[in-house]
Amino acid sequence: WYQRRVRVLMGTRSTDPYSASLRSFTPCDPSWPDLMRVSPILTWSYEQVWRFIRELGVPYCSLYDIGYTSLGNIHNTQPNPALLCEDGATYKPAHCLADDTQERAGRT
């Protein structure tokens, strides 16, 4: 069963919406193709994700450098207000977010 199933590597964390009940290996829903979702960073914190990205030089979307901490679409995503600089016009990079409970504060 596990040997024949195609695996898909996911970047999902348990703090993501609708992800609290996921396990590291989770079959896709019955309405999806017969895939096994593999979530190696499921239990990682926001800080751990950014430490991994920065220490290993993993490429990422440039929006994270200008204050975005969670990306949706053009209608529901804005820079995170928790990263607004003192000048009131620019934002710190996403890895500077001190309170990981504010990760989705830029989403509407």
Secondary structure, 3 states (H helix, E strand, C coil): CCCCCEEEECCCCCCCCCCCCCCCEEECCCCCCCEEEECCCCCCCHHHHHHHHHHHCCCCCHHHHHCCCCCCCCCCECCCHHHECCCCCCECCHHHCCCHHHCCCCEC
